[in-house]
């Protein structure tokens, strides 16, 4: 009786460990995808930077 109760507790603990680890993995993956999507949207909405040749030059003082 005692060993079967211990076996059940071990199985329940292992099952909870798998469920919690899977949840953490899912949340990590979802956050990573969202961050990539936000960065991509930011890159697409950012105005193009002028090239260095067309930038206004600062006058040198003599």
GIRAFEN-V961343 format. One record per backbone hydrogen bond with DSSP energy under -0.5 kcal/mol. CO is the residue of the C=O (numbers start at 0). NH is the residue of the N-H. If there is no record, write none. Layout:
CO	NH
CO	NH
This chain:
0	4
1	5
2	6
3	7
4	8
5	9
6	10
7	11
8	12
9	13
10	14
11	15
12	16
13	17
14	18
15	19
16	20
17	21
18	22
19	23
20	24
21	25
22	26
23	27
24	28
25	29
26	30
27	31
28	32
29	33
30	34
31	35
32	36
33	37
34	38
35	39
36	40
37	41
38	42
39	43
40	44
41	45
50	54
